[in-house]
Amino acid sequence: MKTRAAVVYEPGKPIEIEELELAGPPGDGEVLIRYTHAGLCHSDVHIQHGDLPGRLPMVLGHEGAGIVEEVGPGVTRVAPGDHVVCSFIPNCGYCRYCATGRQSICDMGATILEGYLPGGKFPLRGPRGDYGTMCMLGTFSQYGLIHQNSAVKVDDDLPLEKAVLVGCGVPTGWGSAVNTANVAPGDTVVIYGIGGIGINSVQGARYAGAKYVVAVDPLENKRAKALELGATHAFATAAEAQDKVTDLTRGQLADSAIITVGLVDAEVVGNAFNVIGKGGTVVVTGLNNFELNIHLPATVLTLFRKTIKGSLFGDCNPTTDIPKILGLYQSGDLKLDEIITRTYTLDQVNEGYDDLLNGENIRGVIIHEH
């Protein structure tokens, strides 16, 4: 079966649209999916720009939703005709981490940047041989061959153009507040970077009962969206946020700070560390390259009992949390329609990422044409 897909061949080069061939019918545990929608997430840019290592060529896209066309032997999680949202971290259900309720660090996730399926099979072939897929998904393709452990069945009446966002950005941001920062009623929370992840940290902190939700972003449109969806205050600079948090809390400072900027550096980590008070928590959700980029005073860390935590997928368990979060959307407690700024065709993928990098979108969505 042939499919049109968006491929990155070299770091720093534009994404190319290529016709590829799926690597045969679904094998053991595999699922043939017809993608209907894909989210434009910043993590794909990290591959395109070379910030993250990844085997190239690679079909990008790790937020995806679609309909199951065919299943291979041994597939029990989904069936042909099912509507599914793809989890960018697969979950086997039985490794040490899945078995202790930490599916976001499932052992199967170790090879998601290599792009092959369990057992070493590459899902796509083309003019340069085997093609990997971002997070074993490659949602910037009309069709995909994925493992059943990446597929989560959802209600048929859910609009997939909205549900697609719950494959990565929504639970990553929401969970960074609700799970990793463990926001509680009455807390003060500061969120740095209001993109597709940060806006959902705002929603998560609001839903968890934070008294003050302070958004920090240099772009006015991002600050306006944060105030629309639950932030109590929004500032262009960390210094303004620091002063306001100091005033709001009478010097006690914030309970938690969540970093969801596109590229995490020492400055934003330092700002987050300084805005939390005694016993406070800094959650680092954003990415960068693998260079050292955190430099903090250990004495303050110790004497003020501050905590710095990494968060992957918002510490969510996708098999239960993807349906749960979509249930909150169905009940009106979580907004998805409002965070989609624009939709694109597959041929417009570079334009979509230009808009993302220029700060014009909270979230863009690709609509696949079949």
C-alpha positions as CSV (number, residue, x, y, z in Angstrom):
1,M,0.0,0.0,0.0
2,K,1.3,3.5,-0.9
3,T,1.0,6.5,1.3
4,R,2.0,10.2,1.1
5,A,4.1,11.3,4.0
6,A,6.2,14.2,5.4
7,V,9.8,13.2,5.7
8,V,12.9,14.8,7.3
9,Y,16.1,13.7,5.5
10,E,18.7,16.0,7.0
11,P,18.8,18.2,10.1
12,G,18.0,21.8,9.3
13,K,16.4,21.0,6.0
14,P,12.7,21.6,5.1
15,I,10.4,18.7,5.5
16,E,9.7,16.9,2.1
17,I,6.5,15.2,0.9
18,E,7.3,11.7,-0.4
19,E,5.3,8.7,-1.6
20,L,6.3,5.7,0.4
21,E,5.2,2.1,0.7
22,L,4.0,0.4,3.8
23,A,6.1,-2.6,4.8
24,G,3.6,-5.3,4.2
25,P,0.4,-6.2,6.0
26,P,0.2,-5.9,9.8
27,G,2.4,-8.5,11.5
28,D,2.2,-9.8,15.1
29,G,0.7,-7.1,17.4
30,E,0.6,-4.6,14.5
31,V,-2.2,-2.3,13.4
32,L,-2.8,-0.6,10.0
33,I,-4.3,2.8,10.7
34,R,-5.8,5.3,8.3
35,Y,-4.8,8.6,9.9
36,T,-7.4,11.3,9.7
37,H,-5.6,14.0,11.7
38,A,-2.2,14.9,13.1
39,G,-1.1,17.5,15.5
40,L,1.8,19.9,14.9
41,C,3.9,19.5,18.0
42,H,7.2,21.2,18.8
43,S,9.0,17.9,19.5
44,D,9.0,17.1,15.7
45,V,10.9,20.3,15.2
46,H,13.6,19.1,17.6
47,I,14.2,16.2,15.2
48,Q,14.1,18.4,12.1
49,H,16.6,20.8,13.7
50,G,18.8,18.2,15.1
51,D,18.2,19.0,18.8
52,L,17.2,15.4,19.4
53,P,19.0,12.4,18.0
54,G,16.9,10.4,15.6
55,R,17.5,7.9,12.8
56,L,16.9,9.5,9.4
57,P,15.1,9.5,7.1
58,M,12.1,9.7,9.4
59,V,8.4,10.4,8.8
60,L,7.5,13.0,11.4
61,G,4.3,13.3,13.5
62,H,3.6,11.8,16.9
63,E,0.1,13.2,17.6
64,G,-2.3,11.2,15.6
65,A,-5.9,10.0,15.4
66,G,-7.6,7.8,12.9
67,I,-9.5,4.6,12.1
68,V,-8.2,1.1,12.3
69,E,-8.2,-0.6,8.9
70,E,-6.7,-3.9,9.6
71,V,-5.0,-5.8,12.5
72,G,-2.4,-8.4,12.7
73,P,-2.2,-11.7,14.6
74,G,-2.4,-11.3,18.4
75,V,-4.0,-7.8,18.4
76,T,-6.5,-7.5,21.3
77,R,-6.6,-3.9,22.1
78,V,-8.3,-2.6,19.0
79,A,-10.3,-4.0,16.1
80,P,-11.0,-2.9,12.5
81,G,-13.3,0.1,12.4
82,D,-12.3,1.4,15.8
83,H,-11.6,5.1,16.2
84,V,-8.2,5.6,18.0
85,V,-6.0,8.2,19.4
86,C,-2.3,7.3,19.3
87,S,-0.1,7.6,22.4
88,F,3.3,8.9,21.5
89,I,4.7,6.7,24.3
90,P,3.7,3.0,23.7
91,N,2.8,1.0,26.8
92,C,3.3,-2.7,27.1
93,G,1.4,-3.1,30.4
94,Y,3.9,-5.5,32.0
95,C,7.3,-3.9,32.2
96,R,8.5,-2.7,35.6
97,Y,7.2,0.8,34.9
98,C,3.8,-0.1,33.5
99,A,3.3,-2.6,36.3
100,T,3.8,0.2,38.8
101,G,1.5,2.8,37.2
102,R,4.2,4.7,35.3
103,Q,3.3,4.0,31.6
104,S,4.9,7.2,30.4
105,I,8.3,5.6,31.0
106,C,7.4,2.2,29.6
107,D,10.5,0.3,28.4
108,M,9.0,0.2,24.9
109,G,9.6,4.0,24.7
110,A,13.4,3.5,24.6
111,T,13.5,3.3,20.7
112,I,10.8,5.9,19.8
113,L,13.5,8.1,18.2
114,E,14.9,5.2,16.2
115,G,11.5,4.8,14.5
116,Y,11.2,1.1,14.2
117,L,8.6,-1.2,15.6
118,P,9.2,-3.9,18.2
119,G,11.5,-6.5,16.7
120,G,13.3,-4.0,14.5
121,K,10.8,-3.7,11.6
122,F,10.7,-0.4,9.9
123,P,7.1,0.5,9.0
124,L,7.8,2.3,5.7
125,R,10.0,2.0,2.7
126,G,11.0,4.5,0.0
127,P,13.7,5.7,-2.3
128,R,16.3,5.7,0.5
129,G,15.4,2.3,1.9
130,D,13.8,1.9,5.3
131,Y,12.1,4.9,6.8
132,G,11.5,5.2,10.5
133,T,8.5,6.9,12.1
134,M,8.5,9.5,14.9
135,C,7.6,7.8,18.1
136,M,6.8,4.6,16.2
137,L,3.8,6.5,14.7
138,G,4.7,8.8,11.8
139,T,1.3,10.6,11.9
140,F,2.3,12.9,9.0
141,S,1.4,10.0,6.7
142,Q,-2.0,9.1,5.3
143,Y,-1.6,5.5,6.5
144,G,0.6,4.0,9.2
145,L,1.7,0.7,10.5
146,I,1.9,0.9,14.3
147,H,2.0,-1.4,17.3
148,Q,-1.2,-2.0,19.2
149,N,0.5,-0.7,22.4
150,S,0.4,2.8,20.8
151,A,-3.3,2.7,20.1
152,V,-6.1,3.8,22.5
153,K,-9.7,3.3,21.5
154,V,-12.0,6.3,21.9
155,D,-15.7,6.9,21.5
156,D,-16.9,6.9,17.9
157,D,-18.8,10.2,18.4
158,L,-15.7,12.1,19.5
159,P,-14.5,14.5,16.8
160,L,-11.0,13.2,15.9
161,E,-9.8,16.6,14.8
162,K,-10.0,17.6,18.5
163,A,-9.2,14.2,20.1
164,V,-5.9,14.1,18.2
165,L,-4.4,16.6,20.6
166,V,-4.8,14.2,23.5
167,G,-2.1,11.9,22.0
168,C,0.7,14.2,23.4
169,G,0.3,17.9,24.0
170,V,-2.8,18.0,26.1
171,P,-1.9,15.2,28.7
172,T,1.7,16.4,28.7
173,G,0.6,19.9,29.8
174,W,-2.4,18.9,31.9
175,G,-0.4,16.2,33.7
176,S,2.6,18.4,34.3
177,A,0.2,20.4,36.6
178,V,-2.1,17.8,37.9
179,N,0.3,14.9,38.3
180,T,3.9,16.1,38.4
181,A,3.4,19.4,40.2
182,N,0.6,17.9,42.2
183,V,-1.3,21.2,42.2
184,A,-3.7,21.5,45.1
185,P,-6.6,23.9,45.8
186,G,-5.3,27.3,46.9
187,D,-1.9,26.8,45.3
188,T,0.1,29.4,43.3
189,V,1.4,28.1,40.0
190,V,3.7,29.8,37.4
191,I,3.9,28.5,33.9
192,Y,6.6,29.5,31.5
193,G,5.7,29.2,27.8
194,I,2.1,29.1,26.6
195,G,2.2,26.9,23.5
196,G,0.3,23.7,22.9
197,I,1.7,22.2,26.2
198,G,1.7,25.3,28.4
199,I,-1.9,26.2,27.6
200,N,-2.9,22.8,29.0
201,S,-0.8,23.2,32.1
202,V,-2.9,26.4,32.6
203,Q,-6.1,24.3,32.2
204,G,-4.8,21.6,34.5
205,A,-3.8,24.0,37.2
206,R,-7.1,25.8,37.1
207,Y,-9.0,22.5,37.2
208,A,-6.9,21.3,40.2
209,G,-8.0,24.4,42.1
210,A,-5.0,26.7,42.1
211,K,-5.8,30.1,43.5
212,Y,-3.3,31.9,41.2
213,V,-2.3,30.7,37.8
214,V,0.4,33.0,36.4
215,A,1.3,32.6,32.7
216,V,4.6,33.9,31.3
217,D,5.1,34.4,27.6
218,P,6.5,37.2,25.5
219,L,3.7,37.0,22.9
220,E,0.4,38.9,23.6
221,N,-1.7,36.3,21.8
222,K,-0.4,33.5,24.0
223,R,-1.0,35.6,27.1
224,A,-4.6,36.4,26.0
225,K,-5.3,32.7,25.4
226,A,-4.0,31.8,28.8
227,L,-6.3,34.3,30.5
228,E,-9.2,33.0,28.4
229,L,-8.6,29.4,29.6
230,G,-7.9,29.8,33.3
231,A,-4.8,32.0,34.1
232,T,-5.4,34.6,36.7
233,H,-2.4,36.7,35.6
234,A,-0.2,36.8,32.5
235,F,3.1,38.6,31.9
236,A,5.6,39.1,29.2
237,T,8.7,38.6,31.4
238,A,9.8,36.4,34.2
239,A,10.7,39.5,36.2
240,E,7.2,40.8,36.1
241,A,5.8,37.5,37.2
242,Q,8.3,37.3,40.0
243,D,7.2,40.6,41.4
244,K,3.5,39.8,41.1
245,V,3.9,36.4,42.8
246,T,5.9,37.9,45.6
247,D,3.1,40.4,46.1
248,L,0.2,37.9,45.8
249,T,1.7,35.5,48.3
250,R,3.1,38.1,50.7
251,G,6.6,36.9,50.1
252,Q,5.9,33.1,50.4
253,L,6.3,32.7,46.6
254,A,4.8,30.0,44.3
255,D,4.1,26.4,45.2
256,S,5.2,25.2,41.8
257,A,6.6,26.4,38.5
258,I,6.2,24.5,35.2
259,I,8.6,25.0,32.3
260,T,7.0,24.4,28.9
261,V,9.0,26.7,26.6
262,G,10.2,25.4,23.3
263,L,13.8,25.3,24.2
264,V,14.7,24.9,27.9
265,D,17.8,26.8,29.0
266,A,19.6,27.8,32.2
267,E,17.8,31.2,32.4
268,V,14.3,29.9,32.4
269,V,15.2,27.1,34.9
270,G,16.8,29.7,37.1
271,N,13.7,31.9,36.9
272,A,11.4,29.0,37.8
273,F,13.7,28.0,40.7
274,N,13.6,31.6,42.1
275,V,9.8,32.0,41.8
276,I,9.0,28.9,44.0
277,G,9.2,29.2,47.8
278,K,10.1,26.8,50.5
279,G,9.1,23.2,49.6
280,G,8.2,24.3,46.1
281,T,8.6,22.3,43.0
282,V,10.0,23.1,39.5
283,V,8.6,20.8,36.8
284,V,10.8,20.7,33.6
285,T,8.6,19.5,30.7
286,G,10.2,21.3,27.8
287,L,13.2,19.9,25.9
288,N,16.4,21.0,24.4
289,N,19.5,19.1,23.3
290,F,21.5,16.9,25.6
291,E,24.0,19.6,26.7
292,L,24.2,20.7,30.3
293,N,21.7,23.6,30.7
294,I,20.8,23.7,34.4
295,H,23.0,25.5,36.9
296,L,21.5,26.1,40.4
297,P,22.7,26.9,43.9
298,A,22.7,23.6,45.8
299,T,22.6,25.3,49.2
300,V,19.3,27.0,48.4
301,L,18.0,23.7,47.0
302,T,18.8,22.1,50.3
303,L,17.9,24.7,52.9
304,F,14.6,25.6,51.2
305,R,13.8,22.0,50.4
306,K,13.1,22.8,46.8
307,T,12.5,20.0,44.2
308,I,13.3,19.9,40.5
309,K,11.4,17.2,38.6
310,G,11.3,16.0,35.0
311,S,7.9,15.2,33.5
312,L,7.3,13.0,30.5
313,F,3.7,12.8,29.1
314,G,2.6,14.6,32.2
315,D,3.2,11.4,34.2
316,C,0.0,10.1,32.6
317,N,-0.9,6.5,32.0
318,P,-2.3,6.7,28.4
319,T,-4.6,3.7,28.5
320,T,-6.6,5.3,31.3
321,D,-5.8,9.0,31.1
322,I,-6.4,9.6,27.4
323,P,-10.1,8.5,27.7
324,K,-10.3,10.3,31.1
325,I,-9.1,13.6,29.6
326,L,-11.4,13.2,26.6
327,G,-14.2,12.7,29.1
328,L,-13.4,16.1,30.6
329,Y,-13.6,17.5,27.1
330,Q,-17.0,15.9,26.6
331,S,-18.2,17.4,29.9
332,G,-17.0,20.8,29.1
333,D,-14.3,20.9,31.8
334,L,-11.4,20.9,29.3
335,K,-11.3,23.1,26.2
336,L,-9.9,21.6,23.0
337,D,-11.7,23.5,20.2
338,E,-10.4,26.8,21.6
339,I,-6.7,25.8,21.4
340,I,-6.7,24.9,17.7
341,T,-5.6,28.0,15.9
342,R,-5.5,26.7,12.3
343,T,-5.7,23.5,10.2
344,Y,-3.4,22.5,7.3
345,T,-3.1,20.0,4.6
346,L,-0.1,17.6,4.5
347,D,1.4,19.7,1.8
348,Q,1.3,22.7,4.1
349,V,3.4,21.1,6.9
350,N,6.3,23.4,6.5
351,E,4.0,26.4,6.6
352,G,2.4,25.0,9.7
353,Y,5.7,24.7,11.5
354,D,6.7,28.2,10.4
355,D,3.5,29.4,12.0
356,L,4.4,27.5,15.2
357,L,7.9,28.8,15.4
358,N,6.7,32.4,14.7
359,G,4.3,32.1,17.7
360,E,1.2,32.4,15.6
361,N,-0.4,29.2,16.7
362,I,-1.4,27.7,20.0
363,R,-1.8,24.4,18.1
364,G,-2.1,23.5,14.4
365,V,-3.7,20.4,13.1
366,I,-3.1,18.6,9.8
367,I,-6.2,17.2,8.1
368,H,-5.3,14.2,6.0
369,E,-7.0,13.9,2.5
370,H,-7.8,10.4,1.3
